[in-house]
Amino acid sequence: MLELAIRGVRLAAERARPCTLAIDQGRIAAILDPGEAPQARETLDFGGCLALPGIVDAHVHFREPGLTHKEDFESGSRAAALGGVTTVMVMPTDSPMTETPAQFEEKRRLAEGRCHVDFALQALVGRSTAHVAALAAAGASSFEIFMGLLPEDLCRRTEEAIAEALAAIRSAGGVAGVTALDERLSAGFDAEAEAEGVSRALRAHAAAGGRMHLRQISSARALEALRHAKPGVTSEVTPHNLLLTSAALERLGAVAKVVPPLRTEADTLALQRALAAGEISIVATDHAPHTPAEKDAGLEKAPGGFPGVQTMLPLLLKLVADGALTYEALVRAACTGPARIFGLYPRKGALAPGSDADLVLVDPARSMQVRNAEQASKAQRTPFDGWRVPATPVATLLRGRLIMRDGALAGSPGGLHLKPGRSS
């Protein structure tokens, strides 16, 4: 007898094919025709809803350890579960930053038992490559290289320094995540500077090889540079760079301040087209919360960044409704794609027999409004406050267990640490 059967759903990635999802021992046991009635201890009927694999967010900052006034594993993962995100990959830029195996293990310990969703941890390659092999063995999902933004001794700005790190990561079988923003090129991180940073990273990759993932592509100029990439390069774009322009910064002030900055409407349209065509590999949020008090310091003093993990899927559903994406493209960009890039597929990112029963159910006929008052992040405020979305995530399941229904969390935190390449 199965643990759970979910009836009345349609698979979003398969042209809304109707089916019944059979779940057992936390995994998809079978995808059955609608007329089949499997024996199960529990049956849920979500008639008319679309079933998507649980969203995989490959770029979040949960601020723990050391910055928990901004966010922590519990609050950030609560926001994820409410938004249909079942897997998060947590960046290393906390206090201390995650550079050594001991720091990695301490961060894993802090997260276990407190995450509402499954999580992977990313490591920083800053001043040294000495720990790369050990961090790979510990399960680092990526190795992050920053060309700027961090203290100088943690940056790798030159092609030679980037290539050295890429070579070490390649030798360990890992994926390098590169933030190609160098504030020395332009104080405002303009599009020209972003494109030069991307080109610099691509030249380093051409010399070193391996797998490189470019973070936060935000401009048409950066897209032009990206088109010269060699095999082994993937990329991401954020929901806010797909939907917001610099006019939002003028209207909302520090709430919409972010790095890289919001750009022009021509940039957002170019990024939407590139994502739909697969020229940009995935969507990731760069969930980067700051407290309301920090944002109230004013536009010049306030830090850049805002929450995104709870609003990611609703905003992608808006892009589908607007005709900028198909449901198939949404699943590729927000589920299958990130799971493949970071070694979690097919356990994550798929609704297929043997995959974890991570899924989000969306009612395409029920609209929702994004509201600050409903944000679970400690940041509380989103630049998308008041936006109307024509479809609503109504339930999230993690390994066959209901963790959100109708906007309310269900159950206690049960997220597990994920290592790349593991099938169980």
C-alpha positions in Angstrom: 0.0 0.0 0.0 1.2 3.5 -0.9 1.8 6.2 1.6 0.0 8.9 -0.5 -1.9 9.4 -3.7 -2.5 12.9 -5.1 -5.4 12.9 -7.5 -6.8 15.4 -10.0 -3.5 17.1 -11.0 -2.0 18.0 -14.3 1.8 17.9 -15.0 2.9 21.4 -15.8 6.0 20.3 -17.6 4.1 17.8 -19.9 1.5 20.1 -21.4 -0.8 19.8 -18.5 -1.2 16.0 -18.8 -3.8 14.8 -16.2 -2.6 12.1 -13.7 -2.5 10.7 -10.3 0.8 10.9 -8.4 1.6 7.8 -6.4 4.1 8.5 -3.5 5.8 6.0 -1.2 8.7 6.3 1.2 9.1 9.9 0.3 9.6 9.4 -3.4 7.5 9.3 -6.6 6.5 5.7 -7.0 4.5 6.0 -10.2 2.6 8.5 -12.4 -0.7 7.0 -13.1 -3.6 7.7 -15.5 -6.4 9.7 -13.9 -8.8 6.7 -13.9 -6.5 4.5 -11.8 -7.2 4.3 -8.1 -4.2 3.1 -6.2 -4.5 1.9 -2.7 -2.9 4.5 -0.4 -3.1 5.3 3.3 -3.9 8.9 2.4 -5.4 10.5 -0.7 -5.4 14.2 -1.5 -7.5 15.6 -4.2 -6.2 18.8 -5.9 -8.6 18.8 -8.8 -7.7 21.4 -11.4 -4.2 22.1 -10.0 -1.0 22.0 -11.9 1.8 19.9 -10.4 5.4 21.2 -10.7 8.6 19.8 -9.2 9.5 21.6 -6.0 11.4 24.8 -6.9 15.2 24.7 -6.6 16.7 28.0 -5.6 20.4 27.9 -6.3 21.3 31.3 -4.7 20.1 32.3 -1.3 21.7 34.1 1.7 20.2 32.9 4.9 22.7 35.0 7.0 23.7 32.3 9.4 26.1 32.2 11.2 26.8 35.7 12.5 24.1 37.8 10.7 20.9 36.4 12.2 19.4 39.7 12.8 18.8 39.8 9.0 17.7 36.2 8.5 18.4 32.6 9.8 17.8 29.1 8.6 14.4 28.8 10.2 13.0 32.1 8.9 14.5 31.9 5.5 13.4 28.3 4.9 9.9 29.1 6.2 9.7 31.7 3.4 10.9 29.1 0.9 8.3 26.6 1.9 5.5 29.2 1.7 6.7 30.0 -1.8 6.9 26.5 -3.2 10.7 26.2 -2.9 11.7 22.8 -1.6 15.5 23.0 -2.1 17.8 25.9 -1.3 21.5 26.3 -2.0 23.0 28.6 0.7 25.7 31.0 -0.2 28.9 31.2 1.9 29.0 35.0 2.6 28.1 35.0 6.3 30.2 35.7 9.4 32.5 33.9 9.4 32.4 33.1 5.7 32.3 29.4 4.8 35.9 28.8 3.6 37.1 25.8 5.6 35.8 22.3 6.3 35.3 23.2 10.0 33.2 26.3 9.0 31.2 24.1 6.6 30.5 21.5 9.2 29.4 24.1 11.7 27.0 25.7 9.2 25.6 22.3 8.4 25.0 21.7 12.1 23.3 25.0 12.5 20.9 24.2 9.7 20.0 20.6 10.6 16.7 20.4 12.5 15.8 24.0 11.7 15.2 24.1 7.9 11.7 23.6 6.6 13.2 22.6 3.2 16.2 20.6 2.0 19.4 22.5 1.7 22.8 22.4 0.1 25.8 24.5 1.2 28.2 26.5 -0.9 31.8 27.3 -0.1 34.0 30.3 -0.7 37.3 30.2 -2.6 38.9 33.3 -1.3 42.5 33.7 -0.2 43.4 30.0 -0.8 42.5 26.9 -2.8 43.9 24.7 -0.1 40.5 23.5 1.2 38.7 22.8 -2.1 39.2 19.1 -2.1 38.2 18.6 1.5 35.1 20.9 1.0 34.1 18.8 -2.1 34.3 15.7 0.1 32.2 17.4 2.7 29.5 18.0 0.1 29.9 21.6 -1.1 27.4 22.2 -3.9 29.5 24.9 -5.4 32.7 26.9 -4.9 32.0 30.7 -5.0 34.5 33.1 -6.5 33.9 36.9 -6.1 35.6 39.4 -8.4 34.6 42.2 -6.0 32.1 43.1 -3.3 34.0 41.3 -0.5 37.1 42.3 1.5 40.1 42.6 -0.8 41.8 39.5 0.5 38.8 37.4 -0.4 38.4 38.7 -4.0 39.9 37.2 -7.1 40.0 40.0 -9.6 42.5 39.0 -12.3 42.1 36.4 -15.0 45.1 34.5 -13.5 43.7 34.4 -10.0 40.2 33.3 -11.3 41.8 30.6 -13.5 43.9 29.3 -10.6 40.7 28.8 -8.5 38.8 27.3 -11.5 41.6 24.7 -12.0 41.4 23.7 -8.4 37.7 23.4 -8.5 37.8 21.4 -11.7 40.3 19.0 -10.2 37.9 18.4 -7.3 35.0 17.7 -9.6 33.1 20.8 -8.4 31.2 23.7 -9.9 32.5 27.2 -9.7 30.0 30.0 -9.1 31.4 33.3 -10.2 30.1 36.7 -9.2 31.6 38.8 -12.0 31.1 42.2 -10.4 34.3 44.3 -9.8 33.5 47.6 -8.2 36.8 49.0 -9.4 35.5 48.9 -13.0 32.6 51.1 -12.2 31.3 52.5 -8.8 27.8 52.0 -10.0 28.2 48.5 -11.5 26.9 49.7 -14.8 26.2 47.4 -17.7 29.6 48.0 -19.4 31.4 47.0 -16.2 29.2 43.9 -15.8 30.0 42.8 -19.4 33.7 43.3 -18.8 33.5 41.2 -15.7 31.7 38.4 -17.5 34.3 38.5 -20.3 37.1 38.3 -17.8 35.6 35.3 -16.2 35.0 33.6 -19.6 38.6 34.2 -20.6 39.7 32.6 -17.3 37.4 29.6 -18.0 38.8 29.2 -21.5 42.2 28.8 -19.9 41.3 26.6 -17.0 38.3 24.6 -18.1 35.9 22.9 -15.8 32.3 23.9 -15.0 31.6 27.6 -14.3 28.2 29.1 -13.3 27.9 32.9 -13.8 25.8 34.6 -11.1 23.2 37.3 -11.7 23.3 38.2 -15.3 21.4 41.5 -15.3 22.0 43.4 -18.6 21.8 43.0 -22.4 25.5 43.9 -22.6 26.4 41.0 -20.3 24.2 38.7 -22.5 26.3 39.7 -25.5 29.5 38.7 -23.6 27.9 35.5 -22.4 27.3 34.4 -26.0 31.1 33.9 -26.3 31.1 31.2 -23.6 32.6 27.8 -24.2 31.0 24.5 -23.2 30.9 24.1 -19.4 29.5 27.5 -18.7 26.0 28.1 -17.2 24.3 31.2 -16.0 21.5 32.6 -13.9 19.1 35.6 -13.8 17.1 36.8 -10.9 13.3 37.4 -10.9 13.8 41.0 -10.0 16.1 41.6 -13.0 13.4 40.0 -15.2 10.6 42.2 -14.0 11.9 45.4 -12.3 13.6 48.4 -13.9 15.4 51.4 -12.4 12.0 53.2 -12.2 11.2 50.9 -9.2 14.3 52.3 -7.4 13.1 55.8 -8.1 9.6 54.9 -6.8 10.4 52.7 -3.8 13.9 53.9 -2.7 16.0 51.6 -0.6 13.5 48.8 -0.6 14.4 48.2 -4.3 18.2 48.8 -3.9 20.1 45.7 -5.0 23.5 44.6 -6.5 23.7 44.4 -9.5 21.3 47.4 -9.8 18.0 47.3 -11.6 18.5 48.3 -15.2 16.4 49.4 -18.2 13.2 48.0 -19.7 15.3 46.9 -22.7 17.5 44.9 -20.4 14.5 43.2 -18.7 13.0 42.3 -22.1 16.3 40.9 -23.4 16.8 38.8 -20.2 13.2 37.4 -20.5 13.9 36.4 -24.1 17.2 34.9 -23.2 15.7 32.8 -20.4 12.8 31.6 -22.6 15.3 30.6 -25.3 17.6 28.8 -22.9 20.5 31.3 -23.4 20.4 31.9 -19.7 20.3 28.6 -17.9 18.3 29.1 -14.7 16.4 31.5 -12.4 17.8 32.0 -8.9 16.7 34.7 -6.4 19.8 36.0 -4.7 17.5 36.1 -1.6 19.5 38.8 0.3 17.4 40.1 3.3 18.2 43.1 5.4 16.2 44.4 8.3 13.7 47.2 7.9 15.8 49.4 10.1 18.8 48.9 7.7 16.6 49.8 4.7 15.3 52.9 6.6 18.8 54.4 6.7 18.1 55.9 3.3 19.1 55.1 -0.3 22.8 56.0 0.1 23.4 54.2 3.3 21.1 51.2 3.0 22.6 47.9 1.9 21.7 46.4 -1.4 19.4 43.3 -1.5 16.0 42.2 -0.5 14.1 38.9 0.0 13.1 36.7 -2.9 12.6 33.1 -2.1 8.9 33.4 -1.2 8.0 35.5 -4.2 10.1 33.6 -6.9 7.4 31.2 -8.0 4.5 33.7 -8.0 6.6 36.0 -10.2 7.5 33.3 -12.6 3.8 32.4 -12.8 3.2 36.0 -13.7 5.7 35.7 -16.5 3.9 32.6 -17.8 0.6 34.5 -17.7 2.2 37.4 -19.6 3.4 35.0 -22.3 7.1 35.6 -21.6 7.6 32.0 -20.4 5.8 28.7 -20.9 5.2 26.3 -18.0 7.8 24.0 -19.6 10.4 26.8 -19.6 9.5 27.6 -16.0 10.2 24.0 -14.9 13.4 23.9 -16.9 14.7 27.2 -15.4 13.6 26.8 -11.8 13.5 23.1 -11.2 15.3 20.7 -13.6 18.1 23.2 -14.6 19.5 24.1 -11.2 19.2 20.5 -10.0 21.2 19.3 -13.1 23.9 22.0 -12.8 24.6 21.4 -9.1 24.5 17.6 -9.1 21.1 17.0 -7.5 19.2 15.6 -10.5 17.1 13.4 -10.8 16.6 13.3 -7.0 15.5 16.9 -7.2 14.0 19.0 -10.0 11.9 16.2 -11.5 8.5 14.5 -11.1 9.5 11.0 -12.1 9.5 7.5 -10.6 12.4 7.4 -8.1 12.7 11.2 -7.6 12.0 12.7 -4.2 8.3 13.6 -3.9 9.1 17.3 -3.8 6.3 19.2 -5.5 4.3 22.4 -5.5 0.7 22.5 -6.6 -0.6 25.6 -8.4 -4.2 26.7 -8.9 -4.1 28.4 -12.3 -7.6 29.9 -11.8 -6.9 31.5 -8.4 -5.2 34.8 -8.3 -3.1 36.1 -5.4 -1.6 39.4 -4.3 2.0 39.7 -2.9 1.8 41.5 0.4 4.5 42.7 2.8 2.4 41.5 5.7 2.6 37.9 4.5 6.4 37.7 4.0 8.1 35.2 6.4 11.6 36.7 5.9 12.9 38.9 8.7 13.3 41.6 5.9 9.5 41.9 5.9 9.4 44.1 2.8 9.5 43.2 -0.9 9.6 45.6 -3.8 6.8 43.4 -5.3 4.3 44.4 -2.5 0.9 44.8 -4.1 1.6 42.9 -7.3 -1.2 40.8 -8.5 -0.4 37.3 -9.8 -3.1 35.3 -11.7 -2.1 31.9 -10.3 -1.5 30.7 -6.7 0.8 28.1 -5.2 -1.7 26.3 -2.9 0.5 23.4 -1.5 4.1 22.4 -1.1 5.3 18.8 -0.4 8.8 17.9 0.7 9.6 14.2 0.2 5.9 13.4 0.2 5.1 15.4 3.4 2.8 18.4 3.2 4.7 21.4 4.5 2.5 24.2 3.2 -1.2 24.4 2.4 -3.2 27.5 1.5 -0.5 29.9 2.7 0.1 28.2 6.1 3.1 26.1 7.2 2.4 22.5 8.2 4.6 20.4 10.5 8.0 21.0 12.0 11.3 21.6 10.2 12.4 18.4 8.4 14.9 19.6 5.8 17.9 17.5 5.0 21.5 18.4 3.9 22.0 17.5 0.3 25.4 16.5 -1.3 25.9 16.7 -5.0 25.7 13.4 -6.9 23.9 11.5 -4.1 20.9 9.5 -5.2 19.6 8.9 -1.7 
